[in-house]
Amino acid sequence: MTIEQPPQSWQDYELIDSGNFRKLERFGPYVMIRPEPKALWDPTLPESEWRAMAHTEFKPGAGFGKAGKEDSGTWTPLRKMQEQWTIAYPPVGLRLRLGLTSFKHVGVFPEQATNWDFIVRNTREIAEVRAKAGEGAPKVLNLFAYTGAASLAACKGGADVTHLDSVKQVVTWARENMELSGMDGIRWIVEDALKFARREVRRGNKWQGIILDPPAYGHGPDGERWKLDECLNELLKCCARLLAPENSFLVLNLYSNGYSAVLAETLVRTAFGTDGRLECGESVLRDRYGKALPLSVFTRLRR
Ligand SMILES: C[S@@+](CC[C@H](N)C(=O)[O-])C[C@H]1O[C@@H](n2cnc3c(N)ncnc32)[C@H](O)[C@@H]1O
């Protein structure tokens, strides 16, 4: 079990401080204050310093915390900033367009950086083995793929990538990130993740990489209901049938319901069996003062 955090050398992202149910972060040139239910402790810096640094603060709206509207609210401007800007993640060659959304998100989850590193490294290794055997590029499927950082990491590693999300606008955003990053060839699908996985099983298709970062609740484009605790095991069992038996990888990331890394590992082990190397851990952001903020858990399988 490991604790992972983005590299300190990442110039375009920093968790400056955290506490009192909020975090103070810098994305490229802009600093923002966002709600953070897990920051139960006291912040290190006084409120006056937070406000002196921040360009904007996200204020939760009436529905905040309620199912389906968990993260809704509005941004209060504090200093002049652009509504859209880009950041880079040089270790994987990513350029990502960010923007202030009405759901407290800005278009990237920085704590995922070590998953991107794993994806690019393992895709590359798998691609090399396949090339030596005269086989084509590895196929990587990214489910719940959002604005596509993990899809771009797989693309960078030399995969034929399929990026799936149920929301058309975020798929368009991911395509923009692909173009900004100077990549191409990703296949875009707007669909319900479980429906797609079931169909892939029926078709007998195999994938060399599968990436999943499912939310607690969600909807497919035709109103299909996604509920993590009810649907995750079935989805993983489908993925177990889709993942190639060797020279392949799985990344499962979980950030809701308070699920632990051990829970994620047990789920993957029961669905995928004992072949291959499994690693699990917590992804954290560490602020300037050393306070670690745990944001998700991961399990990665390499066969
Ligand atoms: C928080 S994001 C995952 C973050 C992403 N993996 C990353 O690190 O950039 C969860 C995504 O799941 C999508 N989603 C929700 N329900 C879905 C469903 N039933 N099928 C496919 N995607 C769904 C949402 O649109 C959202 O983009």
The ligand as an ORCA input file, in Angstrom:
! r2SCAN-3c Opt
* xyz 0 1
  C     -15.090     12.867    -11.986
  S     -15.090     12.224    -13.546
  C     -13.705     11.179    -13.612
  C     -12.398     11.964    -13.669
  C     -11.426     11.559    -14.783
  N     -11.168     10.134    -14.789
  C     -10.125     12.366    -14.705
  O      -9.255     12.069    -13.863
  O     -10.006     13.335    -15.436
  C     -16.485     11.176    -13.629
  C     -17.030     11.163    -15.041
  O     -18.002     10.124    -15.177
  C     -18.948     10.529    -16.144
  N     -20.131      9.662    -16.004
  C     -21.085      9.693    -15.039
  N     -21.987      8.696    -15.221
  C     -21.598      8.006    -16.329
  C     -22.090      6.856    -17.005
  N     -23.203      6.238    -16.592
  N     -21.407      6.411    -18.087
  C     -20.289      7.039    -18.516
  N     -19.768      8.137    -17.903
  C     -20.406      8.615    -16.822
  C     -19.160     11.990    -15.858
  O     -19.662     12.674    -16.984
  C     -17.735     12.448    -15.478
  O     -17.072     12.991    -16.576
*
